[in-house]
Amino acid sequence: MSAVIIAPDKFKGSLTAPQVAAAVARGLREAVPDVDVRLLPVADGGDGTVDAAVAAGFVKVGRWVTGPVGRPVPASFAVRGTTAVVEVASAAGLTLLERPAPLDATSHGVGELLKAALDAGCSTVVLGLGGSACTDGGAGMLEALGKTSFDGVDLVLASDVDNPLLGPSGAAAVYGPQKGASPEQVEILEARLADFAARIGPEHASLPGAGAAGGIGFAALAVLGARFRPGIEVVLELAGFAEAVADASLVVTGEGSLDAQTRHGKAPYGVVKASGDVPVVAVAGQCSVEPGDLGLKAAYALLDVEPDVTRCMARADSLLTVLGGRIARDWVSQ
């Protein structure tokens, strides 16, 4: 029997990607005990990117760093050989705040994590750019790095967004409100970013990904010599997805919400594109698009099993096991 690859992203606010994968696997195995299941949880560069790397065989390394409002926070990165995976969300994530701090949040801790990765002897560093609390253009990150040299280091920016730094589709205008910024504060942030860009590299401000993670992408591109790539592509490479799917008869992916944004850099669509001719189905909390529009053969939603949103989120783990059983009966040979 060919393998079933389970490669979901997290269900935000409910389960991590490894937890989603494990729950679906239970359902598959309960329905078809001898099924060959391989768990490859993924991420698109946001929170969960380090967890995906650890699931792929990286070792997690813990560090205390400066959090987004200056207080120490426990953070981590992942290492395998001379490759490190660092995520902005771990050191400067929005979830680390008790209350929004749109004008004050800093990326300082991100620089501390990057320095720790270099000190560990890593020459390739993947920086996941999602989930940030800050809109400082990466100024705090650069401050923390000081004169740390990135000569000889391949710094790869992994993100599911390719916004420029400035303007109506830039870091402040698009993501500032999500971080608690009022319209007036968005204007302040935009002015700060414009001034910062003018001083350290205005030609980099319009590059794809410069506006990711509150402009951390900009500083990395302008000063650290980074290169930008879609986050899901980077994570799939780290996980060895191409090798795994070559021997698969089915791929199960998923995320909390399958919607119109899924086609734009989100993990499930990246999994579909990387799966070639192997059929792909998805699990989700909810699905508001036709599965075929995403290249999926089918989508299985938790809300179809438990329509009450509160109960659905509380029971997500067990409901995913139910969906795993349904997928087995629909797609896996007995």
Secondary structure, DSSP 8 states (H G I E B T S, - for coil): --EEEE----BTTTB-HHHHHHHHHHHHHHHSTT--EEE----SSSTTHHHHHHHTT-EEEEEEEE-TTSSEEEEEEEEETTEEEEEHHHHHBGGG-SS--TTT---HHHHHHHHHHHHTT-SEEEEE--SB---STTHHHHHHHTT---TT-EEEEEES----SSSTTSIIIIITGGGT--HHHHHHHHHHHHHHHHHH-GGGTTSTTTTGGGGHHHHHHHHS--EEEEHHHHHHHHHTHHHHHTTEEEEEEEEEEESGGGGTT-HHHHHHHHTTTS-EEEEEEEE-S-GGGGT-SEEEEHHHH---HHHHHHTHHHHHHHHHHHHHHHHS--
